[in-house]
Structures are given as C-alpha cells and as structure tokens.
C-alpha cells in the first residue's frame, strides 16, 4: 500500500464522519448534542475502555509511560500558555482550558485506532482518560473560577480506567457475553463523537479571524513541540512515542467551547479557535502521520 493510500485510510473516515455531522446541521436538521454527549461520555467511552483492555494487554510500564508523559505535557502546556496569555493580556478563564486540553477523544481516538490498531487505541485511551478527567475538573474549574472535586468522582471514564487497570494487574478477562456487550456499546463512541464534532463545527461562527488563526496555530504548534520534547526527554520509543506526540498535537477540544458558553467566557472567540484549529488539522494531521508512521 502506498503512503498516500495508507494516510487516506486513516484520515478520510474521520473527516467523512465529521463531514456528515456538518452537512446534517447545515441542512437545518435538529441534533441533540446534550443527549449524544451523555451517551458517549457516560456509556460508550467507559464501555470502550473496559472492552479494549479486556482484549488488549498492555504492559504496566507502557501505561506508566503514557500517564507520566501526558501529565508532564499538560503541565508544561499550561505553564507556557499562561505566560503567552499574560503577555498578550488575554483572559485565563476563556483561553487557558483551550490551550491545555486538545481533542484527544473524538479525533484522537479514531485516528490512533486506524493508524496503530487496537494496541494503539488502548494506549490512546490511557492518554484520553487522563485528559477527560482533567478537562471536566481542572478545565471546568479554570473556566468557572471554582473547583468542584465531586465531578472527578462522577466521571465514569475514571472508574472504567480503574477497572481496566485492575483487569490488567490481576490478568482478568471479561466473560464473552460481557465483552460483547461492552464492545457493542463502546462501538458507538467513534461515529457519534465524530458526527457530534461535525455538528458542533457547523454551528460555530468565526468572530475574530486573526486571533482565531493565531491561537489555533499556537495550540497545534505548542502541542506538537511539547509532545515531541517530552517524548525525547523520556526516551519514548515505538508506538508509545507516536501516540504521545499524536495525541498532544490534536486541535482545540469542543468541550472548551461548551465551558465558554456556560460560564460566559468569550464563547465566540473560543469557537473561532475550535473551528480554525480543526480546519488546520486537515493539513497538519496527514503531515504528522507521515512523520510518525
């Protein structure tokens, strides 16, 4: 298979599903984002985590490497982004979550699956779980101006990850009926996430194009630079290295826009960042995969 065909097989399904969502919302049809988000993050993703780790066995060292690398990436990104925002006198509650937390779920997970198979998905899920917990706790706290630790315990992805770690540690596999059930429910995560992503992008309006382009490019550039630097610092190799760099280089997550809307933190500006960075990823993602594969 040529490299062009290989890249197309990875990225086209992602953009095709997101495009369906974009066409759906542009045609004037209704889309219940709240319901879909609940189905994805409360049911599908936890089931996907459990089903994946029931079948794919990762070494504890690989999981530790991903968790350590992701944690450092989030911390370094937050520090650099805070400095940049302070220099340009931009609002921390509005822009900092968008800089820290990229789109590691609806875009990162399917890309890692198509590029690296089920083992790549398992590694990406480790990175995603840490990001999801951080987004809905730290990200929400920055946007709202107050911390709510109870949200951490209410995240099903966290409990699914704990169950998955227990399954790996004690070498437990699910009964076939339970594996098939969790796999079936987890299977709806990717198409629903991508269609919801397309619908969200279809609703956005670019209000400040120069700032949206600047911050969107900054998110993509800083994500790759820090991901690459951390991978080099920890001497990560093979698939672990590729997943860390790939996940850290994703565009701005849509959840950051939701926080901006809920807490009235310049939602139009954040929407511009989400839209611009997602559009730019049409170019940057194939280039990134060309480098990593």
C-alpha positions in Angstrom: 0.0 0.0 0.0 1.4 3.4 -1.0 1.9 6.0 1.7 -0.8 8.2 0.2 -3.3 5.3 0.4 -2.3 4.5 3.9 -2.8 8.1 5.1 -6.1 8.3 3.3 -7.3 5.1 5.0 -6.5 6.7 8.4 -7.8 10.3 8.0 -10.6 10.0 5.5 -13.0 8.0 7.7 -12.5 10.6 10.5 -13.2 13.6 8.2 -16.0 11.8 6.4 -17.9 11.1 9.6 -17.3 14.7 10.8 -18.5 15.9 7.4 -21.7 14.0 7.8 -22.4 15.9 11.0 -21.5 19.2 9.4 -23.9 18.5 6.5 -26.6 17.4 8.9 -26.6 20.6 10.9 -26.2 22.8 7.8 -29.3 21.2 6.3 -31.3 22.7 9.1 -32.0 19.4 11.0 -32.0 19.1 14.7 -29.2 17.4 16.7 -29.4 16.8 20.4 -25.8 17.4 21.4 -26.6 17.0 25.1 -28.1 13.6 24.6 -25.3 12.4 22.3 -22.6 13.7 24.7 -24.2 11.9 27.6 -24.4 8.6 25.6 -20.8 9.0 24.5 -19.1 10.0 27.8 -21.3 8.3 30.3 -21.9 5.0 28.5 -19.9 4.4 25.3 -16.4 5.6 26.3 -16.4 3.7 29.6 -17.6 0.6 27.9 -14.9 1.1 25.2 -12.2 1.3 27.8 -13.3 -1.8 29.6 -13.8 -3.8 26.4 -10.5 -2.7 24.9 -8.4 -3.6 28.0 -10.2 -6.9 28.4 -8.8 -7.9 25.0 -5.6 -5.9 24.7 -3.0 -6.4 27.3 -0.6 -3.5 27.8 2.5 -3.7 29.9 2.3 -1.6 33.1 5.4 0.1 32.0 3.7 1.3 28.8 0.7 2.6 30.8 3.1 4.4 33.2 5.0 6.0 30.4 1.8 7.3 28.8 0.4 8.7 32.1 3.7 10.3 33.0 4.3 11.8 29.6 0.7 13.1 29.3 0.8 14.6 32.8 4.0 16.5 32.0 2.7 17.6 28.7 -0.5 19.1 30.3 1.6 20.8 33.0 4.2 22.3 30.6 1.5 23.3 28.1 -0.4 25.1 30.9 2.7 26.9 32.1 3.7 28.1 28.6 0.1 29.0 27.6 -0.3 31.0 30.8 2.8 33.0 30.1 1.7 33.7 26.5 -1.8 34.7 27.6 -0.3 37.0 30.3 2.0 38.7 27.7 -0.9 39.4 25.3 -3.3 40.2 28.2 -5.9 37.6 27.3 -8.3 36.0 29.7 -7.1 32.9 31.5 -10.7 31.5 32.2 -11.6 32.0 28.5 -8.5 30.7 26.7 -6.3 28.6 29.1 -8.5 25.5 29.0 -8.5 25.6 25.2 -4.7 25.7 25.2 -4.3 22.8 27.7 -6.8 20.3 26.6 -6.9 19.2 22.9 -9.3 17.0 21.0 -7.9 13.6 22.2 -11.3 11.9 22.2 -13.5 12.4 19.1 -10.5 12.9 16.8 -7.5 11.4 18.7 -9.0 8.0 19.5 -10.2 7.0 16.0 -7.0 8.3 14.4 -4.9 6.2 16.8 -7.1 3.2 16.1 -6.9 3.5 12.3 -3.2 4.2 12.4 -2.0 1.8 15.0 -4.7 -0.8 15.6 -6.3 -1.9 18.9 -3.0 -1.6 20.8 -2.7 2.0 19.6 -6.3 2.6 20.7 -5.5 1.1 24.1 -2.6 3.5 24.6 -4.6 6.4 23.3 -7.4 5.6 25.8 -4.9 6.0 28.6 -4.0 9.4 27.4 -7.6 10.3 26.7 -8.8 9.2 30.2 -6.3 11.5 31.9 -7.3 14.3 29.6 -11.0 13.7 30.1 -10.7 13.8 33.9 -8.6 16.9 33.7 -11.0 18.6 31.2 -14.1 18.2 33.3 -12.4 19.0 36.6 -9.4 21.4 36.1 -10.7 22.8 32.8 -14.1 23.4 34.2 -12.6 24.9 37.4 -10.5 27.4 35.3 -13.4 28.4 33.2 -15.8 28.7 36.1 -13.4 30.2 38.6 -14.2 27.5 41.2 -13.2 23.9 41.8 -15.7 21.0 42.2 -13.8 17.9 43.2 -17.1 15.9 43.2 -17.0 16.0 39.4 -13.9 13.9 39.5 -15.8 11.0 41.2 -18.7 11.4 38.9 -16.7 10.7 35.7 -17.5 7.1 34.5 -14.3 7.1 32.4 -12.3 7.4 35.6 -14.0 4.3 37.2 -13.7 2.4 33.9 -10.0 3.2 33.9 -9.6 1.9 37.4 -11.5 -1.3 36.5 -9.2 -1.7 33.4 -6.1 -1.3 35.5 -7.4 -4.0 37.9 -8.1 -6.3 34.9 -4.5 -5.9 33.7 -2.9 -6.3 37.1 -4.8 -9.4 38.0 -5.0 -10.7 34.4 -8.8 -10.8 34.3 -10.8 -11.2 31.1 -14.5 -10.5 30.8 -16.9 -13.3 30.1 -17.8 -13.4 26.4 -21.3 -12.0 26.9 -20.0 -9.1 28.9 -17.2 -8.4 26.5 -19.6 -8.5 23.5 -22.0 -6.1 25.4 -19.3 -3.6 26.3 -17.8 -3.8 22.9 -21.2 -3.2 21.2 -21.9 -0.2 23.4 -18.3 1.1 23.1 -18.6 0.8 19.3 -21.0 3.7 19.1 -18.4 6.1 20.6 -16.5 6.9 17.4 -19.3 7.6 15.0 -21.3 9.6 17.5 -18.3 11.6 18.6 -17.3 12.4 15.1 -20.8 13.3 13.9 -21.3 15.4 17.0 -17.9 17.1 16.3 -19.1 18.0 12.7 -22.4 19.3 14.0 -20.6 21.5 16.6 -18.3 22.9 13.9 -21.3 23.5 11.7 -22.8 25.7 14.4 -19.8 27.8 15.0 -19.3 31.3 13.6 -15.8 32.8 13.3 -15.9 36.2 15.1 -12.3 37.1 15.3 -10.4 35.6 12.4 -6.9 36.9 13.2 -7.0 35.9 16.8 -8.7 32.5 16.0 -5.9 31.7 13.4 -3.2 32.8 15.8 -4.4 30.9 18.8 -5.4 27.9 16.7 -2.0 27.7 15.2 -0.4 28.2 18.6 -2.4 25.2 20.0 -1.3 22.9 17.2 2.3 24.1 17.3 2.8 24.0 21.0 1.1 20.6 21.2 3.5 19.1 18.7 6.6 20.8 20.2 5.9 19.8 23.8 4.8 16.3 22.8 7.9 15.8 20.8 10.1 17.3 23.5 8.6 15.1 26.3 8.9 12.0 24.1 12.6 12.8 23.6 13.2 13.6 27.2 11.7 10.3 28.4 13.3 8.4 25.5 10.0 7.0 24.5 10.1 4.6 21.6 7.8 2.9 19.1 4.1 3.1 19.4 4.1 4.8 22.8 6.2 7.7 21.4 3.9 8.0 18.4 0.7 8.0 20.5 2.1 10.7 22.9 3.1 13.0 20.0 -0.1 12.4 18.1 -2.5 13.0 21.0 -0.7 16.1 22.2 -0.9 17.6 18.7 -4.7 17.5 18.3 -6.7 20.7 17.8 -8.7 22.5 20.4 -11.4 20.4 22.1 -15.1 21.3 21.6 -15.7 20.9 25.3 -13.7 24.1 25.9 -16.3 26.0 23.8 -19.1 24.5 26.0 -17.4 25.8 29.1 -17.1 29.2 27.5 -20.8 29.2 26.7 -21.8 28.0 30.2 -19.6 30.4 32.1 -19.8 33.3 29.6 -16.1 33.3 28.8 -16.0 34.9 25.4 -17.6 31.9 23.6 -17.3 33.5 20.1 -13.6 33.8 20.4 -13.2 30.2 21.7 -15.5 29.0 18.9 -13.1 30.6 16.4 -10.2 28.7 18.0 -12.0 25.4 17.8 -13.1 25.9 14.2 -9.8 27.2 12.9 -7.6 24.6 14.6 -9.9 21.8 13.4 -9.8 23.2 9.9 -6.0 23.4 10.0 -5.8 19.8 11.2 -6.9 18.7 7.8 -3.4 19.7 6.7 -1.4 19.1 9.9 -2.8 15.7 10.7 -1.7 13.9 7.5 1.7 15.6 7.8 2.0 14.4 11.4 1.1 10.8 10.4 3.5 10.9 7.6 6.2 11.8 10.1 5.1 9.2 12.7 4.4 6.2 10.5 
